[in-house]
Amino acid sequence: MFYLVKVLIGRAVASLDRPFDYYTLDSTIRQGMRVLVSFGHSSKTVGFVLVDPTPIEQDIEEYQKENNRKLAQILEKVDQNPLLSSSLLELAKKMARFYSTDLIRVLDCFLPPSLKPKDSALEKSQGRFVDYVKRTAEDIKEALGRNEEKLLEEIERLPEGKKRSQITARKALSTLLEKGYLEVVQVPVSHIPELVARGLSDFSLTESQTKCYQEILSSDKNVILLQGVTGSGKTEIYMKLAKKELEEGKGVLILIPEIALTDQTSSRFYAFFKDTIAILNSSLSDSRRYEEYQRIASGECKIVLGTRSAIFAPVSNLGLIIIDEEHSPSYKQDKAPYYDAITVAKMRLEQEHAKLVLGSATPRIIDKARAVKGVYQDVLLTTRYAKNQEREIKLIDMNESGVLKPEKSALISTELFSEIEKTISRKEQAMVLINRRGYAPMFLCRSCHKTAVCPNCNIPLNYHKRENELRCHHCGYKIHAGDYVCSCGGKDFLSLGYGTERIYEDLMAFFPTAKVLRLDSDITGNERRHQILEDFSLGEADVLVGTQVIAKGHDFPNVTLAAMLDADSSLRIPSYLANEECFDLISQFVGRAGRGEKKGRVLIQTYCPKNEVISLAAKQDYENFFAKEMEERRLSQYPPYVFLTLLVVKGMDQGETEEASARLRDMLLEEVGKRRINIYGPSSPYIPYINGRYYRNILLKYKSQDECIELLSCLKTFRLANRNVEVLVDVDPGTEGI
């Protein structure tokens, strides 16, 4: 007797996106485990068991002879227990079909680094262990030396034993180990830091919060859109909902958009739920992610708080998924597979019979449309939690003469300087947002007036003054500014434009006695980002300058001034989502001011003060913006009136990439048949050349997702026939994709 095993090879190659048959005599191998197999020229590679092995009541030689096939034997199993439950494995298969991608790429998203189905994962840390010396149960039947007796007595007083590294009596230790009176045990060292409880361990909901809470509980819909104005107390509702699920023995997933929000949010949840909460995000070390994953999988933690990838957490008996700030584009994966955490959450609902709560002050247009149509339950929270609800908002027209004083700053208006000065003098705090990192977005040669460009992407390099570097924000290329030489031979450059670094410098120069902090993605290290937010929260800084990361979810009661620079910059993005993202960013940031007892003031600097998107966002008038945007999308046929999928063809050779994209279009046109799918392209994307690769786009518009999935089933054939190019499938593409 032997077992027939279906194994997926751990490589993202089109020809390997199918199970291969192996055999084993090991009856303990199960679906969801990793195994080592021989494959091709590799004597040992990682594979993933897709289904429980099939027992065959035959000798392996007899079976092979009878079926005229040769099976290789599984070399060994890597895991003692399955890494994924059957429901999570089914979810992975559903995702692979929906996103028209290799299953192994999807499985890679589900697991922490040391458990991924790839060869390199075997070298990743699964936690650190320390050797402890403990007393055994052996009776002492002989006389011991003085040093042996002393060491034995010392260890007997320590129930958990003593670290081997702390024992100096090496000879005595060796003797006692040899005689069997002591033993060495490995104890795992936790990488999980103690969370600090901040917030009330218990609290009561307001009347409006209670109404929303009851609506969510009583809803017969499995997706609920909780639309609450900024500062209305959505988090308190989340906590009460999670508590109820926990009392019923169910698990809860809570997603937040940014890593920078993890510490503040986790501290509030820890105050309420203590040790039953686990944290998952990409900033954690490999060891920490492994430990948190194991705590969740074992059932020790029933509540998981994390960013996008936490949607795959192995929470058992899942009862509730909460996605806060659901409008955030960060829930969309920016590399293959291009999954959307909200879409994946809805897939999990179908298998685990849970509820999904989407929370936002400015919901995605597609989600609000579904709520209006009755597909989702629409729950409104219109009352702010804080007693003070006053907020003064002003648009500053940057086109007017005299609005700037160049000797101070070429971007910060004189009115804003004045307001910051008043705010600091009152011992209050200010937040300044400019959605561009670095010091300057352009580095111009003074000799020939050419802009310094990335050699890999042919787009302008951003200047970062602190490190005196030029960086490409697309491929990661960087060079010391002093080493850069223009094509004309020039070495004298002028930095143009503004980023967070330059705004920070301007404010430091004008307010030398004030403490100014900066927060953007160039601030590396989770601890450093946490410390910046912690210092600002405790009032140890006067001004916080940052990118969009400071606009989301933060609750700083002493912030009375919120200022946004170049507010219309996102309107310049060539995407149907530009209006929505501009509205979201402004209206979310407006809500950062006046969250405490004092009146808030908001200044929005713009070159388009009459633009309706900006004026509606300043007033946080979501309903009118929604109606306006829905009409525009109806006329131009964009979501929610249609679905979109973007096919991206990329290759090393420009001509080959263009020819392959044309062949792909022709294949799709031939296969489309009677399916109601419009095919546009191939066309050149906004940035056609990145990191040495050329790109071409084909856009699909359609009404039926099933029809599109059927059409894209031909992609595997195309990929096998066109190995010199790569085809990426981006379902529901975000701003960067279109």
ZILIN-V560399 format. One record per helix or strand of 3 or more residues. SS is the DSSP state (@ for helix, = for strand). FROM is the first residue (numbers start at 1). TO is the last residue. Records with the same first field share a line. If there is no record, write none. Layout:
SS=FROM-TO, FROM-TO
This chain:
==2-9, 20-24, 34-39, 42-49, 54-56, 128-135, 182-189, 223-228, 251-255, 277-280, 303-306, 318-323, 355-360, 377-381, 391-397, 429-433, 442-445, 462-464, 469-471, 478-480, 493-496, 516-519, 543-546, 559-564, 600-606, 643-651, 677-683, 693-702, 725-731
@=14-16, 60-67, 86-98, 103-110, 113-115, 119-123, 146-156, 164-166, 170-179, 207-218, 234-247, 259-276, 286-297, 308-312, 329-331, 341-352, 365-373, 414-425, 481-483, 500-510, 526-537, 548-550, 569-572, 578-590, 612-618, 622-636, 654-672, 705-721, 735-737
